[in-house]
Amino acid sequence: MNVVGLNSLVIGTIKCEKDVFVAGRFEGTIVTKGALHIYPEGEVKGKIKAKDLTVAGRIQGEIEVTNRLRVKNSANLEANINTRFLDWEEGAVLEGEVRTFY
């Protein structure tokens, strides 16, 4: 498990096999074969590649999800998204494009 804690700023690259949790701010690239969870206070600016992504916070950048993207109603995304499956809650905001694939 990898964590970017509340009130933290991390700049760089995270590459891992397990889940990643972001409650603070992250700038850079996240690549995980597990799930990425972005909490309501969490912000990611950069590139994301994950098996699964659940976002309740903010993302600016490029998103590639090889399985399921879950977007909570508190989410705000300025992103271009590629995902296999998409679960979108009413109230979430998107500025960008969504492409799905099988």
C-alpha positions in Angstrom: 0.0 0.0 0.0 1.2 3.5 -0.9 -0.2 6.6 0.7 0.0 10.3 -0.1 -1.2 11.7 3.3 -3.5 14.6 4.1 -1.7 17.9 3.9 1.2 16.4 2.0 2.6 17.4 -1.4 4.5 14.7 -3.3 6.1 15.4 -6.7 7.5 12.6 -8.8 6.6 9.1 -10.0 4.9 6.2 -8.2 5.2 2.8 -9.9 3.9 -0.1 -7.9 2.0 -3.4 -7.9 -0.4 -2.6 -5.0 -3.0 0.0 -4.2 -2.3 3.7 -3.9 -4.3 6.1 -1.7 -4.1 9.9 -2.2 -5.5 12.2 0.5 -3.1 15.0 -0.2 -1.6 16.5 -3.4 0.4 14.6 -5.9 2.1 16.0 -9.1 3.6 13.6 -11.6 2.9 10.1 -12.8 1.1 7.2 -11.0 1.3 3.7 -12.5 -0.2 0.9 -10.5 -1.4 -2.6 -11.3 -3.7 -2.3 -8.3 -6.3 0.3 -7.5 -5.9 4.1 -7.1 -8.2 5.8 -4.6 -8.4 9.6 -4.5 -10.2 10.9 -1.4 -12.3 14.1 -1.4 -9.4 16.1 -0.2 -7.0 14.5 -2.7 -5.6 16.1 -5.8 -3.6 14.6 -8.7 -2.0 16.6 -11.4 -0.4 14.5 -14.2 -0.7 11.1 -15.7 -2.5 8.1 -14.2 -2.5 4.5 -15.3 -4.3 2.0 -13.0 -6.3 -1.2 -13.0 -9.1 0.5 -11.1 -9.6 4.1 -10.1 -12.1 5.6 -7.6 -12.0 9.3 -7.4 -13.8 11.6 -5.0 -11.3 14.5 -5.3 -9.7 16.4 -8.1 -7.7 15.2 -11.2 -6.0 17.3 -13.9 -4.3 15.3 -16.6 -4.5 12.0 -18.5 -6.2 8.9 -17.1 -6.0 5.3 -18.4 -7.9 2.7 -16.4 -7.7 -0.9 -17.7 -10.8 -2.0 -15.8 -13.2 0.2 -13.8 -13.3 3.9 -13.2 -15.7 5.0 -10.4 -16.4 8.8 -10.2 -18.0 10.0 -7.0 -20.4 13.0 -6.8 -17.7 15.2 -5.2 -15.1 14.6 -8.0 -13.8 17.3 -10.3 -11.9 16.1 -13.4 -10.1 18.1 -16.0 -8.9 15.1 -17.9 -9.0 12.9 -21.0 -10.1 9.5 -19.9 -9.6 6.0 -21.4 -11.4 3.2 -19.4 -13.1 -0.1 -19.9 -16.0 0.5 -17.5 -17.3 3.7 -16.1 -19.5 4.3 -13.0 -20.5 8.0 -12.8 -22.4 9.6 -9.9 -24.6 12.6 -10.5 -22.9 15.8 -9.5 -19.4 14.9 -10.6 -17.8 17.4 -13.0 -15.8 16.7 -16.1 -14.0 19.0 -18.5 -12.5 16.7 -21.1 -13.2 13.5 -23.1 -14.1 10.0 -22.2 -13.3 7.0 -24.4 -14.4 3.4 -23.5 -12.9 0.3 -24.9 -13.5 -3.5 -24.6 
